[in-house]
């Protein structure tokens, strides 16, 4: 039954043709309303034309409604009495309101309102009344009686027109719901694509920070090991051990990040990300690589949002990597973290030779500038601010302000 209903909705002409066949059959049945002579032929012609128009009423609503209105006016003008086929006019009142344009709907409404007075005028009815002596005679209907009758005769047309308007409104509502569902589905797909792109960008930033930091440590240690290999084998052995442990740590982090790409779940199910508590380990690793770093905290340390924790760690990691790359020999760095009531301040500065404008813009000859770009993106994700530039008196400074909720 459901398939049949769906098929009929896809083929409205078949449904209209079936109804038209019924109207044609009823219209051609002999009845008392048939006239003689040419009026009989006109009634037969109308009984055939109206069902023919019904077949195409939904495909060409404007044309069929206008044609049916003209046919009805011609029937009244020619004084051809209504027959059973005149029920089709109710169908066209509905069609004009449900499927036609605005002017077609108005035409159907005006025709429906005029149908009652026109038919009443065409029939010229007389009312039969009885006098006091028991005799009967006829007289015209009064104005009030005529108005009531014409109103009753127009009521079916008005009801059909109102039904058509409700159908149009309901169809427009369903269309709007379908469009909204399709739009929401497109937005959901777009949001999924944006989420995937954001996740890949995050992983790219993580990989950049991990690789840049650990590889730079390994390079420094390898150079140191090669320098002291002949004179101090023990120091060379310690440097090689640092290279091995740093490489293993980098490999673990890279596997963890790339593993996210192989899983369907992307929502906060990774291993714990590094945060402020892991900064001493990071600085110890940097000191082992030969960079002197001082570390200080102030304020009241407390648990921070995971995004802020990771942002702080990666800023410090990238900043110290840049110090090793651009600071020069005998550089000294300082890292300070201040826990405020409403914000967290991170300061990384050094007394080296700093960075040139080219290195700040495009990363110089040994990079593409992704480090500072990644810092700005990370700070922007937590609605913070980042200030980078040369330090008064020489060196370079990176200062990030990350907003926090007030401590209770």
N, C-alpha and C positions, 0 to 999 in steps of 0.2 A: 504494500500500500504506500509506503514511504517512497519507494522508487517511482511508482506511478505518479504520485503527487509531484515529485521533483521533475519528472519528464514533462508533465503537463505545464509546469511553470516555465520550462525552457521552450515550450511550443504553445504560446498563448493563442495562436491562430486556430489551432485544433479545437481548443475550448470554445472560442468565439464562434467557430463554424458549427459546433454542435448546438449551441444556443440559437444560432441563426436558423438552423434547420427546424428547430421546434417552433420558433416564431413564424417561419414560412408555412409550416404545416397548419398551425392554428389560424393563420391569416387567410389561408385558402379554403378553409372549411365554410360551407354555406351557412349564413346566418341572416337574421332580420335586418341587419344594418346595410346589407348590399342594396344598391340602387339599380335602376334600369338604365339601359342605353350607354352613353359614353361614360357616365359616372361609374358604372360597373367596371368598365375597362380601366378607368383611373384607379379604382380601388384595388384591382388585381395588380396594376403596375406598382402601386405603392406597397402592396403586400410582398412584392418581389424585391423592390429596391431597398427597402429598409433592412431586411436580413442580409442583403448583399453588402450594405454599408457596415453592418455589425461584424462581418468577418474581418474587416481591416481596421476596426475602430482603434485598436491599441497600437497598430503599426503607423497609422496616419490619423491620430486623434483630431487634429485641427481641421483637416479636410473633411473627415466624415461627420464631425459635429456641425460644421458649417453647412454641409450638404443636407443633413437631416433637418436642420433649422429651416433652410430654404424649402425643402420638400413639405414640411409642416405648414409653412405660410402659404405655399401654393395650394395645399389641400384645403385650407380655410378659405382662400380667395376663390377657389373653384367650387366651393360649397359641396365638397365631397365629405360625406359623414365619416366620423371615426369608426374603425373596425377593430377586430382583435389584434391586428398587426400594429395598431397604434401604441401597444405596450412597449414597442421598441424605442419610442421617444424617451421613456424613462431611462433606458440604458444609455442613451446619448447624453442625458443630463448628468448621469454618473460619470461617463467617460470624459466629458469636458472638464469636470472638476478634478478628476483623479489623474488624468494623463495629459491634458491639453496645456497650452501656454496660458499666460495670464488673461489675454483677450478672449481665448476660447472658454475659459472658466466663467468669465463675466457674461459672455454670450449665452452660455448654458443657463446661468442664473436668470438672466433677463427673459430668455425664452420660457423657462419654467414658470416664472411669475406671470407671464402673459398667456400661458397655455389655458389657464382656467377662464379668464375673461373672454378670450377668443372663442373657445368652444361654447361657452354659454351664449355668446352673441350669435354664433353660427346656428345653434339649435332653436333660438327664439322660443324658449319654453313659456307655457302658460299654466297657471295654477288653477286647478279645479276646486271650486268651493260650493257649499250648499247654502241656499237661502232659507228663510224662515218657513216657507211653504213646503219644504222637502224637495224642491227642484235644484238642479245642479247647473252651474255655468262656470265658464273660465274667465280668468282675469290675469293680467301681467303680475309678475312678482314685484313686491315692493323693493326699494333700494337696499334696505337692510337685508332682506331675504336674498336678493341677487348677490350682494357682497359676500354673504356667508357661503352661498353655494360656490361662487367663483374661488373663494379662499380654500374651500374643501377640495375643489377640483385641482387647484395648484399645489396642494400640500404634498401629494406623492412625488411631484417633480422636485420640490424643495428638499424633501427628505432624501431623495436619490442624490441630489447635488451635495447635500451635507455629508452623506455617506462617502461620496467621492473625495471631498475635502479631507475627511478623516483618514481615508486610505492614503492620500498624498502625504499627509503629515506623518503617518506611521511609516510609510516607505522612506521618506526623507530621514526620519529618526533612525531607522535600521541602517540606512546608507551611512549616516554619520557614525553610528557605532562601528560598522565595518571599517570605515576609514580610520577611526580612532584606534581600533585594534591593529590595523595594518601599520599605522604610524608608530604605535607603541612597540610593535615587533621590530620595525626598522630602527627605532631608537635603542631598543635593547641590543640589537645586533651591533649598532654603532658603539654603544657603551662597552660591549664586550671587546670590540676591536680596540677601543681606546685603552681599556684595562690591560689587554695583552701588550699593546705598544708601550704603555707605562711600565708594565712589569719587565719587559725586555730592556727598556731604558734603565730601570733600576739595576737590573743584573749587569748591564754594561758598565754602569758607574761602579758597582761593587767590584767587578773584575778589574776595572782600571785601577782602583785604589789598591786592591790586593796585589796585582802584578807589579804595579809601579813601586810599591813600598818594598815588597819582598825581593824583587829582582835587584833593586838598587842596593839593598843590604848584602845580597849575595855577591854583587860585583865588587863592592867595597871590601868585603872579606876575602874574595878571591885575589884582588890586587894586593892586599896586605899579606896574604899567605905566600904569594909568589915573591914578595919583597924580602920576607924574613925566613924563607925556606932553608937557605944554606946556613945562616947564622943562628937561627933560633927555631929548631924543628918543633919544639913544644908549642910555641905561639902559632906556628903554621898549622899544627894539629888542631889547636883550639879553634882557629879560624875555619878550618875545614869542617869541624863539628858544627860550628854556627851555620855554615852554608847548608849543611845537610838538614839541620833542624828547621831552618828557615824555608828551605825547599819543600820539606814535608808539610809544614804549616800552610804554605801557599797552595800546595796540591790539595790538601784537605778542604780549604776554603773554596777553591775552584770547583772541586767535585760537588761540594754542597750547593754552590750557586747553579752550576750546570744541571744538577739533579732536579732543580725546580722546573727546568724546561721539559723534563721527561715525565713529569707527573701532571695529571689533570687538575689536581687541587692546587690552587694558587693563593689560598687565603690563610696567611698567617700561621702556616704549619711547618716553618723551618726550624732548624736548631736555633738555640738562643743566639741573638746577634751580639757582637761586642758592644760594650758601653763604657761609661766613665770608670767603672771599677777595673776594667782591663787596661786602662791607660798606663799604670805603673809597669806592667809587663811589656807594653809597646815601647815605653821609654827605655827600659832596660835593654831591650833588643837594639834600639837605636844607639845607646851608649856602647854596646858591644861592638857595633860597627864603626866606632870611632868618633861619634858626634857627642859633644858635651851638651847636656840638656839639664836644666833645672826645672823642677815641677813644684807647684804650690796650689793649694786650694784655700778658699775663704768662704765665709758664710756658713750655712747649716746644710751639709750634704743630706740629701734625701732621695727617695726613689723617684725616678723621672719616667715620663712616657717613653716607650720603646723607640719611637721615631726620633725623639730628641737624643736619647742615649747613643743611637747609631750615628746620628748627625755629628755629635761631639767627637766621637771616636774617629770617624772618617776625616773630619776637618783637621784634627791633630795629625793623623797619619799622613794625609796628603801634604800638609804644611811642612812637616819634618822631611818628607821626601824631597820637596822643592828646596829645602835648606841644603840638603846633601848635594843636590844637583847644581845649584846656582850660588851657594854661599861662599865657596872657596875654601882654602885651607885654614885650619885653626879657627873655625867659626864656632861660636857659642850661641845656643838657643835657649829660650825660656818659654815654658808653658804654664799658663795660669787659668784656673777655672774658678769663677766666683758664683756661688749659689745665692741669688737674691730672692726677695720675697715674690716678685712677679716676673723675673727674667733670669736667664743664665748667661753669663758672659764668658766667652772663651777667647783667650789671647795667646797667640803664638808669634814670637818675634825673635830676630837674630841680629847679630852685629857683623854679619858678613858683607859681601860686596853687593848684595841685593840682586834684583832682576832688572833687565833692560825693558824698554817699552815693547820691543819685539817679543820677548819672552812672555810678557804679560798678555799680549794680544793673541799670539799664535803659538806660544810654547817654545819658541826658539828653534834650534836645529835638532833637538833631541825630544821633541814632543809636539803635540797638536793642540795644546791648550785645554785638554779635557779636564785637567785637575781643577782649575779655578772655575770652569763652567760647571763641573759637578758640585763644587762647593756652593755656588750660587743656587743651583737647583735644589740641593738638599736644604739649605737655609730657607729658601722660598717655600718649600713644602710644609715647613712648620711655622710659616708666617713670621720669620725672623729677618734680620738685616745683616749684611756682610760688608766689612770695610777692609780693603786690601790696598797696599801701596808701600812706597819707601818709608823707612823709619827715620825720624830726625836724628842726625848724627851718624847715619850709615846703617845699612842693613835693610831688613824687610819686616813688615808687620801684617798680621792677619787677625782681625777682631770680628767675632760673630756674637750677635745678641739674639738669644732664643727666648721667646715669651713662655712663661710658666703660669700655672694657676697659683694663687696665693696659698702659702703654707698655713695650715691650721694647727 
